[in-house]
Amino acid sequence: MNKKLSLLFLPFALSAMVFTSCGSGTDDANINGDDTSSVDSGDEKKSASFIFKSVPSTAELAVMIKNAGAIYDFKLLNDIKNKDNYTTTTQKAMNLGVYGADLSYASIFDQTNEMMFFIQCAQSLAGSIGASGAFDDATLDRVSANKSNHDSVLSIMTDTYTITDQLLSEGGRSGVSALVVAGGWVEGLYIATNLANGTKNNTEIVKRIAEQKGSLKNLIELLQENEETEGVKAIISGLKDIQAAYEKVDQNTTAEVKNTDEKNKLTTLGGGNQMTLTKEQLAEITKTVGVLRASIVKP
């Protein structure tokens, strides 16, 4: 596969769902502006940047979460102690994505201590799969210096995961990079479904979950191009179970990027009727993503 994966997801955190920054403003980050390019080409549709096109900015997310009345629940996140028990490349790559999504979630709730724990986990896993250059001590210092500004943290980490992808792809390991994307996507959806089920004013969160139907299709296609990589086929199987749970979600109404503020790197959504879920559909998606997520984080 010669298509570039841009891990601009930090990570679907509430998503790729919800916690990825599609381009938030920051004083201490250097973010590529390619996010605003057309999303109609075949190559782009199979890239991570396209997969996460529909993810709202962190500023939008913060408002959404506050309005929903959601609270921080560290029990939702992957135990940092698991990090040392991941032995295969598949486990390490997937959970590099998972910890990125967890970091994003912690950042949104200003949990600065846990943010640092998660980035240290990510640093360790990245080093063990040949991407140590992305998570050097300078990166950790930047995050520490900006830990009170979640937009800055997520922007720094977006850069870091982009470098991770470059290192893996240039080393002929695009499949491993795809696993990182998948891990972040699953963790983000897992967090999102739990927030939706645990809050009363969850309408916007549920809409974001529904909108991931298209992202899931593209993620599966991305992984299918890397089926020769160990562990990919098993993840595809799990994602197809989630896809089956999405089957009855309205396919005729989709969310799309409406406006991108280049100066502030802020993306908003619009266009057409946004997708939503019935209680039964949400319950089924919650169940299936929970099963796959459990298999990913299990040491």
N, C-alpha and C positions, 0 to 999 in steps of 0.2 A: 504494500500500500504506500502510495507516494503523496497522499493528501495530508496537509498539515492539520494537526489537532491543536487548537488553541484552547488551553484549559482556562477559559475565562469564566470559571464558574465559582468562584470560590465558595466552591462548591457550595447548585440547587441547594445551596444551603437552603432556607426553609424549603429550599430547593434546588436543587436545580429546580428547586422549586421556589423555593422561596428565599433561600438565603444567598443566592449568588448575586454578586454585584455585576450588573451588566455594564457598569461604567459609572461609578460614583465619584464625586469630586473629592480631591485630596490635596493636601499641601506637600505631601512627602511621597509621591508616587509618580512614576513615569509610565502612563498607560497608553498602549497602542490604540489609535482611533479607528481601527478597521471595523469595529462593531457596526458601523453605520452603512457598510457596503450592502449591495443587493443580496437577498437571501434566496434568490430564485435559481441559481446554478446548482447542478447536480453535486459538484464538489462541496459547495458551501453547505448544502443540506445534510451532508454527512460529517460535518465538522462540529466540534464541541461548541464553537461560538454560535452556530445556528441552533444547536440543541437548547442552548440557554438564552436565545434571543428574547423569549417571552418573559424572562425573569425580571421582576421589577427592581428598581434601584434600592439601595439600603435605606435611603431616606423615606421612600414610599413604604417599604417594609416596616420600618419603625412605627409609622403612623398606623399601618394595618394591624400590627400586633398590639399596640396600645389600645386601639379601638375595640379589639376583640377581647381585651381583658386577660390576655394570655400571661402566664407567669413562667419564670425560668424553672426548669425541672432537670437537674443534672442527671437524674436516673434514666432519662431518655438517651443519653449519650454513651458512646463506647468507653468502657473503663480504660483508663490510661495504663493500667497494669497489664492489659492484654498485649500491649505493644511488643514486649519481649518474647511472647509466645508464638508470634507469627513466623513460620519457618520457610514457607514456600514463596516464590515470587508472586504468585497469584494472591495469596493472603496479604502480602506486604503492599502490593500495588492497590488492591481494593481498599485496604484500610488507610492508605495514604489519602485516598479520596474521602473516606469516612471521617477521618480526623479533621480534614479541611472543612467539611460541612459542619462538624461539631464546633470548630473554632469560630465559624461564622455565626452560629447560633449563640455561642457564649458572648461574642462581641456585640451582637444586637442588644443583649441584656446587660452589657457593661460588666461582665464577669471577667475582670482583667487577670486575676490569678489563674483561672482555669484556661483562659486563652493561651497563656504562656505554657501551660502543661501540654495543651494540644499541639502547639507549634513545635515543641520539643519532641513529641511523638512523631510528628510529620518529618522532622529533620532526621530522626533516627531511621525511619522507614525509607525515606528518599535515599539516604546514604547506602542502605543495604541493597538497593536495586540499581545503583549506578547513577544516581542523580544528586549526589552530595553537593555539587556546585550550585544548585538552586537554593539550598537551605544552609548557607554558610553563617558564620557568627555575625557578620555584618547585617544580615537579614533579621536575625533575632534581635539585634540591637535596635534596628529601625522599628520593629514591632513594639519592643519594650518602650521606646521613646514616645511612641504614638498610641499607646494602648488605651488612652482615655478617649480617643477619637475613632469610633468604629469604622467610619468611612475610610479613613487613612489606613487602618489595619487591613481592611478587606481589599483595598487597592494594592497595597504592598504584597499581599498574598496572591492576588491575581497575577501580578508580575512573576511571583515566585513559581506558581504552578505553570505559567507559560514557559518559563525557563526549564522546568522539569520536563514538560512535553518536548521541547526542543532537544534536550539532552538525550532523551529516550528515542525520539524519532531519528535523530541524526546517527544514533548508534544502531539503527535498524530494528528498533524495538517499539514500533508503533502500537503493536498489540498490547504491550504492557501499559502504554500511555492510555489506551482505550479502557483498560481495566480501572485505571485511576478515575477516569471520567465516570464510569459506571458506578463505582463505589460512592462517589460524591452524590450522584443522582439518586441512588437508592436511599442513602442516609437522609438526604434532604426531603425526599418524599415521606420517609418514615417519620421524621420530625413533624412535617406539615400535617400528616394525617392525625398524629397524636394531639397536636395543638387544636386541630379542627374538632376533634371529638371531646376535647377537654375545656372548650370555651363556648359560651352562649352566643356571642356576636361573631359567628364564624363565617359569615357569608362571603367575605372577600377571600379568606383563606381557602374555602371550598372551591371558589372559582379558580384560584390559582392551581389547585390540585387537578381540577377538570382540564385545564389548559395543557397539562403535561401529557395528554394523550398523543399529541403530535410530536412532542419532544421524545417520547418513548419510542415511537416508530423510527425516528431518525437515529436514536441511540442503538437500537437493535441492528439497523442497517450498518452502522459504523462498526459494531462488533462483528457482524457477519463478514466483513471484509478482512477480519483478523482471526478467523476461526482456527488457523493453524497454531495460534498462541495457546499454550497450556492454560486451561481453566476457562477459556472464553466460551466454549460450547455450553458448559454448565450454567454460566451466568445468563447466556441467551435463553436457555430453557426457563430459568426463573423469571426473567423479564417477560417472556411470552405468557407466563401465567398471569402476571400483572396486566399485560395487554388484553388478555381475555376478560379480565375484570372491568376493563375500560370499554369493552365492545359495545355496550348499549348506550354509552354517552353520546349525545347528539354530535354527529359528524358534520353537520351543515353549518354550524356556527363556530367561528374560530376567533381567537384574539390575535392581534398582530401589532407590531411596533407602530406607533402613531407618530410620536415626536421624539427627537433626540436633541437635547440641548448640548451642543458641542462644547461650549465654554465650561459648563459645570458637569459634563459627562453624566447627564441625567436622562434616563429613558422612561417614557410613560407609555401606557398601552391604550389601544382604542381600535375602532374599526369593527363593524359588525356586532352581532350579539355575542356576548361572552358565554362560554360554556359553563355549565354548572352540573351538580350531581344530585341524585336522589339520596335519601338516607341509606337505602339498600345498596346503592352503588358505592357510596363512600365506605360502608361497612365491609364490602367485599374487597375493595382496593386496600383498605387498612389491613385486612387479614392477609392478603397475598404478599404485600410489601413487607409485612412483619416476618413472614416465613423466610423470604429471601434475605432480608437484613440479618436475621438471626444466623443464617448459614454463613454470611460474610464475616461477621464480627467474632464468631466462635473460634477460639484459638485451636 
